[in-house]
């Protein structure tokens, strides 16, 4: 028993020696395998941490530093493309880029066409709005003049003339003498219009806004107080109606004062438009009353030619006036134009202080559309007459809320005046057929002017086409059509 126990103890001690030797050999081999790569990292307790297998195999301890499986690395490396394959790949990428660019270009073109189509529809819609917005006030002005001339004989009777029309027409003079005398009167009147327009342009060019305001204010006072008093007096006499002077004075005072406020300051849009039409009617009646017949017809033709030159010539006074207003981003004065939008003088901005002058009116338009814009007026040779003007696109407003309002329609009051003078003169000399023909001709000319304006998109005179068509149709109707119809009616020939 003792022998066997001693043998078993010897065997266990020998096994322990073998295990310790094998562990120490494994540690020594691990240290020798990592000796080329430096010290092993140690944990927080100071023990060395095991190195990953891939790092130990690819370390510098092995000859050449190569991996144990070089075939695996060769499989992972990218294969070099042949020149043919590289060329095909480049062509494929280029085709892809071209297709993407073509799709983008087609999409951009489709969007552009859609935008252009919408703009075209808006222009067509606004073109109809332009015509309606001008035909209604022009028609109202002409109808008022015709109604007054047919009901009040004072304005249709001749015999009185302006001081600056020296030639007196008489029935005993020959046609050549009447034409020569009327031409002399027209030259004087056109000269006065040119001088007045140049003075207005110079004052506006040098920012003399106070002088312009004073001039326009005096003209408005003359029209709204003196001419309105004369008009009301003749209306009451023609209708055989009496009115005491106190009531007459209060009526004229209220009418004139409200007119000054809405024209030169601010007021409701319809009220402002109504006063501008009333001013045009009064001025047209005065011209019809105090201009002889031959002088009137020649003046209409001459003022149309002057309007064409003043607006379209590079240094025309009206063109300079409109371009100056556009460069300064300022509206023309509300007493000079009829506007489908509100034109206020409130909010007029002063120019910079170093210029030393008061600023022009900055009128925030309040109720307009991609406006047909500013036009100065045709001038009448009386105090209060205004220089004639082109129709031009109005400037867009600054704020988003006013963008729609900046697209209003504006026409010079001088155009209203001379349209009404033509129709009114036809009403004093001819029958209703001639009057209606002249009325339609003026409206057709106005529509043609607006059509040209939408195409050319620059300032255009509003008088030439309408006045030319009106004169042509007047003389054709009064000299040819009316005698022909009278002859048919006299001989009882019905067609």
C-alpha distance (Angstrom), angle and dihedral (degrees) to the residues before:
residue distance angle dihedral
X1 . . .
X2 3.73 . .
X3 3.79 91.9 .
X4 3.79 92.9 52.7
X5 3.82 92.3 48.0
X6 3.75 91.7 51.7
X7 3.81 90.8 50.8
X8 3.80 92.1 51.9
X9 3.82 91.1 50.3
X10 3.79 91.3 50.8
X11 3.81 90.8 51.1
X12 3.80 93.4 51.3
X13 3.75 93.4 48.4
X14 3.79 90.3 48.9
X15 3.85 89.9 51.4
X16 3.76 90.4 52.3
X17 3.77 91.1 51.8
X18 3.82 90.6 50.3
X19 3.85 92.4 49.5
X20 3.74 92.9 49.7
X21 3.77 91.7 47.9
X22 3.84 91.7 50.5
X23 3.82 92.5 49.6
X24 3.77 93.0 48.1
X25 3.78 89.6 48.5
X26 3.79 91.9 52.6
X27 3.80 91.2 50.0
X28 3.78 92.1 48.2
X29 3.83 91.0 49.9
X30 3.83 91.5 49.5
X31 3.80 90.8 50.3
X32 3.78 91.7 48.2
X33 3.83 91.3 49.4
X34 3.83 92.1 53.9
X35 3.79 98.2 37.5
X36 3.85 92.0 96.1
X37 3.80 92.0 57.2
X38 3.82 97.5 50.5
X39 3.76 130.5 -114.6
X40 3.79 121.4 -14.6
X41 3.78 116.6 -114.8
X42 3.75 114.3 -100.1
X43 3.72 131.5 -139.5
X44 3.78 124.8 -125.8
X45 3.84 90.3 -88.6
X46 3.79 92.7 56.1
X47 3.83 95.6 -104.3
X48 3.76 118.8 133.7
X49 3.82 114.9 -109.6
X50 3.81 120.9 -133.9
X51 3.80 115.9 -102.3
X52 3.86 118.2 -126.3
X53 3.77 115.3 -99.0
X54 3.76 95.6 -121.0
X55 3.82 91.8 51.0
X56 3.80 93.4 47.5
X57 3.79 91.5 48.4
X58 3.80 95.0 47.2
X59 3.82 96.3 41.7
X60 3.71 128.0 118.7
X61 3.77 91.0 -104.1
X62 3.82 90.1 83.8
X63 3.77 120.9 73.0
X64 3.83 110.6 -92.6
X65 3.84 92.0 0.9
X66 3.85 90.6 -103.8
X67 3.76 125.1 155.3
X68 3.73 123.2 -109.0
X69 3.90 89.7 -117.4
X70 3.84 108.8 41.9
X71 3.83 92.2 167.0
X72 3.81 90.4 66.0
X73 3.86 91.4 56.0
X74 3.78 91.8 48.9
X75 3.82 89.9 53.4
X76 3.82 91.2 53.5
X77 3.86 96.0 49.4
X78 3.91 114.8 94.8
X79 3.74 115.6 -102.9
X80 3.78 116.7 -117.6
X81 3.88 111.9 -114.7
X82 3.71 120.6 -129.8
X83 3.83 118.0 -119.4
X84 3.82 91.3 -105.4
X85 3.78 92.4 51.8
X86 3.82 92.1 46.4
X87 3.81 90.2 51.0
X88 3.82 92.1 49.2
X89 3.81 90.4 49.0
X90 3.81 91.8 50.6
X91 3.82 90.9 49.2
X92 3.79 91.2 49.7
X93 3.81 92.0 51.0
X94 3.80 91.2 47.1
X95 3.81 90.9 51.7
X96 3.77 90.0 50.5
X97 3.79 91.0 51.6
X98 3.81 91.0 48.4
X99 3.79 91.7 50.8
X100 3.79 91.3 50.0
X101 3.82 91.0 49.2
X102 3.80 91.4 48.5
X103 3.80 91.1 51.0
X104 3.80 91.0 49.6
X105 3.78 92.0 47.2
X106 3.80 92.3 48.8
X107 3.79 90.8 49.1
X108 3.82 91.7 49.3
X109 3.82 91.3 48.3
X110 3.80 90.9 49.8
X111 3.78 90.7 51.0
X112 3.82 91.5 47.6
X113 3.80 91.7 49.9
X114 3.78 90.2 49.4
X115 3.80 91.5 50.8
X116 3.82 91.9 47.1
X117 3.78 91.0 49.7
X118 3.79 91.2 51.8
X119 3.81 90.9 47.9
X120 3.81 90.3 49.3
X121 3.78 91.3 51.7
X122 3.80 90.7 48.3
X123 3.80 90.7 49.8
X124 3.79 91.6 51.1
X125 3.77 91.2 47.3
X126 3.77 91.9 46.9
X127 3.81 91.4 45.5
X128 3.80 89.2 61.5
X129 3.79 89.2 46.0
X130 3.81 90.5 52.3
X131 3.78 93.2 52.8
X132 3.80 93.7 47.0
X133 3.81 93.3 44.4
X134 3.82 90.6 55.9
X135 3.81 101.6 33.8
X136 3.81 92.7 58.6
X137 3.84 98.1 55.4
X138 3.81 93.4 37.3
X139 3.80 90.7 50.5
X140 3.79 91.4 46.5
X141 3.80 91.5 51.6
X142 3.81 93.4 49.2
X143 3.81 93.1 45.0
X144 3.81 90.9 51.9
X145 3.81 91.5 50.9
X146 3.81 92.1 48.5
X147 3.82 92.0 47.6
X148 3.82 92.5 50.8
X149 3.79 92.9 47.0
X150 3.79 92.0 49.9
X151 3.80 94.1 46.7
X152 3.83 103.0 34.6
X153 3.79 115.4 52.5
X154 3.81 93.8 -167.5
X155 3.80 94.5 79.9
X156 3.80 94.8 45.0
X157 3.81 94.8 52.0
X158 3.79 116.7 93.2
X159 3.77 131.7 -159.3
X160 3.82 98.5 100.7
X161 3.81 124.8 85.8
X162 3.78 141.1 178.9
X163 3.76 119.0 -91.4
X164 3.82 91.1 -117.3
X165 3.83 93.5 56.1
X166 3.80 98.6 75.8
X167 3.79 98.2 172.1
X168 3.80 112.5 90.2
X169 3.79 113.9 -152.7
X170 3.79 117.1 -139.3
X171 3.76 134.1 177.0
X172 3.80 92.4 -121.9
X173 3.82 93.2 63.0
X174 3.78 120.4 94.4
X175 3.78 122.5 -113.1
X176 3.81 92.4 -105.6
X177 3.80 91.8 51.6
X178 3.79 91.9 48.1
X179 3.79 90.6 48.3
X180 3.81 92.3 49.7
X181 3.80 93.3 47.0
X182 3.83 91.7 46.6
X183 3.81 90.1 49.2
X184 3.80 89.7 53.5
X185 3.81 90.7 51.2
X186 3.79 91.1 48.7
X187 3.81 92.8 50.7
X188 3.80 90.0 53.6
X189 3.80 92.5 47.8
X190 3.82 93.5 47.1
X191 3.80 89.1 48.9
X192 3.80 90.1 54.0
X193 3.83 90.5 48.6
X194 3.81 91.9 50.0
X195 3.81 92.2 49.5
X196 3.81 92.6 47.8
X197 3.80 91.8 48.5
X198 3.80 93.0 48.8
X199 3.79 90.9 49.4
X200 3.80 89.9 51.2
X201 3.82 92.1 48.8
X202 3.82 92.6 48.9
X203 3.79 92.2 48.8
X204 3.79 91.2 49.0
X205 3.80 92.9 44.0
X206 3.79 91.9 56.4
X207 3.81 93.8 40.2
X208 3.79 96.3 -112.7
X209 3.78 90.4 156.3
X210 3.78 95.3 153.8
X211 3.79 90.6 58.3
X212 3.81 91.3 49.3
X213 3.80 91.3 48.1
X214 3.80 91.4 50.3
X215 3.82 91.3 48.7
X216 3.80 93.7 49.0
X217 3.78 91.9 42.9
X218 3.81 92.3 54.8
X219 3.79 90.5 48.2
X220 3.80 91.4 50.5
X221 3.80 91.7 48.1
X222 3.81 90.6 52.1
X223 3.80 92.3 49.4
X224 3.80 99.5 40.2
X225 3.79 97.7 43.2
X226 3.80 111.8 23.7
X227 3.81 100.8 31.2
X228 3.81 92.4 39.7
X229 3.81 90.3 51.9
X230 3.79 90.2 51.1
X231 3.81 91.1 46.5
X232 3.81 93.5 49.8
X233 3.78 91.3 47.5
X234 3.81 92.6 53.6
X235 3.80 92.1 45.8
X236 3.81 91.7 53.2
X237 3.80 92.2 46.8
X238 3.79 93.3 49.0
X239 3.82 91.0 50.5
X240 3.83 92.9 41.1
X241 3.79 93.0 -122.9
X242 3.79 122.8 147.8
X243 3.82 127.1 -143.1
X244 3.76 129.6 174.7
X245 3.80 120.3 -120.6
X246 3.79 94.1 -113.3
X247 3.79 92.7 57.2
X248 3.79 90.4 42.4
X249 3.80 91.7 51.5
X250 3.81 93.6 48.0
X251 3.81 91.3 47.7
X252 3.80 94.9 49.5
X253 3.82 92.0 43.0
X254 3.81 93.2 52.2
X255 3.79 92.7 44.3
X256 3.80 93.8 49.7
X257 3.80 96.6 41.9
X258 3.81 94.1 50.1
X259 3.80 89.2 47.0
X260 3.79 92.0 53.7
X261 3.81 90.7 50.0
X262 3.81 97.3 49.5
X263 3.81 95.0 41.2
X264 3.79 101.0 41.4
X265 3.79 100.2 26.5
X266 3.79 123.9 15.0
X267 3.77 141.6 -62.0
X268 3.81 143.4 137.1
X269 3.79 114.4 -37.8
X270 3.80 96.5 -123.9
X271 3.79 91.6 47.9
X272 3.80 91.6 50.7
X273 3.80 91.7 48.8
X274 3.80 90.8 47.7
X275 3.81 92.5 53.3
X276 3.81 92.1 48.0
X277 3.80 89.9 52.5
X278 3.82 90.1 47.1
X279 3.82 90.8 51.9
X280 3.81 89.9 50.3
X281 3.81 91.4 49.9
X282 3.81 92.8 50.1
X283 3.79 92.6 48.4
X284 3.81 92.8 47.1
X285 3.81 91.3 50.6
X286 3.81 90.9 51.2
X287 3.82 91.7 51.2
X288 3.80 92.3 47.3
X289 3.80 90.3 49.2
X290 3.81 98.8 48.2
X291 3.83 104.0 31.4
X292 3.82 118.3 83.9
X293 3.80 118.8 -124.5
X294 3.80 99.5 -108.0
X295 3.79 91.3 42.7
X296 3.80 90.8 51.4
X297 3.81 95.6 53.2
X298 3.80 94.3 45.2
X299 3.82 90.6 44.7
X300 3.81 91.2 54.6
X301 3.79 91.6 54.2
X302 3.81 92.8 43.8
X303 3.80 94.6 48.2
X304 3.82 90.2 51.5
X305 3.81 90.5 53.5
X306 3.81 91.8 45.5
X307 3.79 90.8 49.8
X308 3.80 90.1 52.3
X309 3.80 92.5 50.8
X310 3.80 95.9 42.1
X311 3.80 93.3 52.7
X312 3.81 104.6 36.4
X313 3.81 102.2 36.1
X314 3.83 114.2 93.5
X315 3.80 92.8 -119.9
X316 3.79 98.2 30.5
X317 3.83 111.5 142.5
X318 3.79 95.1 -126.6
X319 3.79 92.0 47.0
X320 3.80 90.7 50.6
X321 3.80 89.8 49.0
X322 3.81 94.0 50.7
X323 3.81 94.4 43.0
X324 3.80 91.4 49.2
X325 3.80 90.5 52.2
X326 3.81 90.6 48.9
X327 3.80 93.2 48.4
X328 3.79 90.5 52.1
X329 3.81 91.2 42.5
X330 3.80 89.3 -126.2
X331 3.80 129.2 137.2
X332 3.76 120.1 -125.8
X333 3.76 117.2 -105.5
X334 3.82 114.6 -73.8
X335 3.82 92.6 -129.7
X336 3.82 88.3 65.0
X337 3.79 101.1 51.9
X338 3.77 142.3 44.2
X339 3.77 109.1 -133.6
X340 3.78 133.0 -169.2
X341 3.81 84.5 -149.6
X342 3.75 130.5 60.8
X343 3.79 113.6 -86.0
X344 3.79 113.6 -164.1
X345 3.75 132.7 176.9
X346 3.79 91.0 -156.0
X347 3.79 109.9 105.3
X348 3.78 95.4 32.7
X349 3.76 106.5 164.4
X350 3.76 121.0 -136.7
X351 3.79 118.0 -129.4
X352 3.79 119.9 -112.8
X353 3.79 114.0 -59.5
X354 3.79 93.2 -116.9
X355 3.79 89.9 66.6
X356 3.79 91.3 60.6
X357 3.78 96.9 -147.0
X358 3.73 134.2 105.4
X359 3.78 116.1 -100.9
X360 3.77 130.8 -110.3
X361 3.77 124.3 -105.2
X362 3.74 114.4 -77.1
X363 3.76 97.3 -160.2
X364 3.74 112.9 -168.0
X365 3.79 103.2 -145.6
X366 3.78 110.6 -133.1
X367 3.71 112.5 -170.2
X368 3.76 113.0 18.7
X369 3.81 143.6 120.5
X370 4.79 132.5 -134.0
X371 3.61 68.9 -47.4
X372 3.88 127.9 -132.7
X373 3.61 91.5 -132.6
X374 3.69 152.9 -156.1
X375 3.75 124.2 -13.5
X376 3.73 129.4 168.4
X377 3.77 117.8 -138.4
X378 3.71 141.1 -104.5
X379 3.73 109.6 -101.3
X380 3.73 125.3 -123.1
X381 3.76 119.0 -150.5
X382 3.80 93.7 -118.2
X383 3.78 132.5 83.7
X384 3.74 104.0 -84.1
X385 3.77 94.5 30.5
X386 3.76 114.7 130.0
X387 3.81 131.5 -141.8
X388 3.80 113.8 -101.6
X389 3.73 118.4 -109.5
X390 3.75 147.8 -159.1
X391 3.76 126.0 -115.6
X392 3.79 109.1 -113.0
X393 3.77 134.8 171.6
X394 3.76 111.9 -91.7
X395 3.77 121.5 -120.2
X396 3.80 117.6 -102.6
X397 3.77 116.1 -109.2
X398 3.76 123.6 -113.0
X399 3.78 104.4 -123.6
X400 3.78 126.0 62.1
X401 3.79 91.0 -120.9
X402 3.79 91.2 54.9
X403 3.80 95.8 44.2
X404 3.78 90.5 92.2
X405 3.79 90.7 43.5
X406 3.80 93.9 55.9
X407 3.78 92.2 67.4
X408 3.77 99.3 75.6
X409 3.79 129.7 135.7
X410 3.79 117.9 -109.5
X411 3.79 129.5 -176.3
X412 3.77 130.0 177.2
X413 3.79 117.3 -104.5
X414 3.79 88.3 -131.7
X415 3.81 88.4 66.4
X416 3.81 89.8 53.9
X417 3.81 89.6 49.0
X418 3.80 97.5 51.4
X419 3.81 93.7 41.8
X420 3.79 87.7 55.4
X421 3.81 92.8 44.3
X422 3.81 90.6 56.3
X423 3.80 94.4 48.1
X424 3.81 92.0 40.5
X425 3.80 93.2 51.7
X426 3.79 88.4 50.2
X427 3.82 88.4 50.9
X428 3.83 91.9 55.1
X429 3.80 95.2 47.9
X430 3.80 108.2 28.8
X431 3.77 144.7 38.9
X432 3.79 130.2 -91.1
X433 3.80 93.3 -90.7
X434 3.81 91.9 61.0
X435 3.79 91.3 45.0
X436 3.79 91.7 52.8
X437 3.81 92.3 47.2
X438 3.82 91.3 52.0
X439 3.79 90.6 47.8
X440 3.81 92.8 52.1
X441 3.82 91.9 44.8
X442 3.81 91.6 54.1
X443 3.79 92.3 49.9
X444 3.82 91.6 48.1
X445 3.79 89.9 51.0
X446 3.80 91.0 49.5
X447 3.82 91.3 50.6
X448 3.82 90.5 49.4
X449 3.80 90.0 50.8
X450 3.80 91.0 52.3
X451 3.80 90.4 48.0
X452 3.80 91.2 52.8
X453 3.78 89.2 46.6
X454 3.82 91.8 56.0
X455 3.81 90.0 50.4
X456 3.81 101.7 40.9
X457 3.83 95.8 33.1
X458 3.78 94.8 -154.5
X459 3.79 136.8 100.9
X460 3.81 112.8 -64.1
X461 3.82 131.3 -178.2
X462 3.79 113.6 -111.9
X463 3.82 98.3 -155.1
X464 3.83 109.4 60.1
X465 3.82 102.1 67.6
X466 3.80 95.9 38.5
X467 3.82 95.6 43.7
X468 3.81 92.3 44.6
X469 3.80 93.1 50.9
X470 3.80 90.9 43.7
X471 3.81 93.7 52.3
X472 3.80 93.7 44.8
X473 3.79 93.8 49.0
X474 3.80 92.1 43.6
X475 3.80 95.1 55.3
X476 3.81 93.7 40.0
X477 3.80 91.3 50.7
X478 3.80 97.9 40.9
X479 3.83 96.6 42.3
X480 3.81 101.9 34.2
X481 3.79 115.9 11.9
X482 3.80 100.1 41.3
X483 3.88 95.6 48.7
X484 3.79 89.1 46.1
X485 3.81 92.7 52.4
X486 3.81 91.1 44.6
X487 3.80 90.2 52.8
X488 3.79 91.1 50.1
X489 3.80 91.6 49.2
X490 3.83 92.3 46.9
X491 3.80 92.1 52.2
X492 3.82 91.2 41.3
X493 3.77 93.8 -120.5
X494 3.78 112.0 155.5
X495 3.81 121.7 -163.9
